[in-house]
Amino acid sequence: MKHLGKLLNLAGYPYQFVGDGQVVIAGKFPDFLRSDREKKIIELFGEKWHKKAEEEERINHFARHGYSALIVWSKELKHPDAVIAKVKIFEEG
């Protein structure tokens, strides 16, 4: 979690870690929430704990409550530039 948070902050994206239970959206705890008025969430999925099928379910859950969500898989963190490119596309969309 900390690695993704640092990466987002270094790239200038205003996300705050809230995965410790600070924020609950209809029973789900997002990992990172934009700290401004944008309703965007970034989730960090670990391959050991999550299945590919959960990705769409999680995105749809937050969408039903007015949030856009992006899933970053922990294995993607091996390529920080690719993660930042993915976040940039998400931010522009």
Secondary structure, 3 states (H helix, E strand, C coil): CHHHHHHHHHCCCCEEECCCCCCCECCECCCEEECCCCCEEEEEECCCCCCHHHHHHHHHHHHCCCCEEEEEEHHHHHCHHHHHHHHHHHHHC
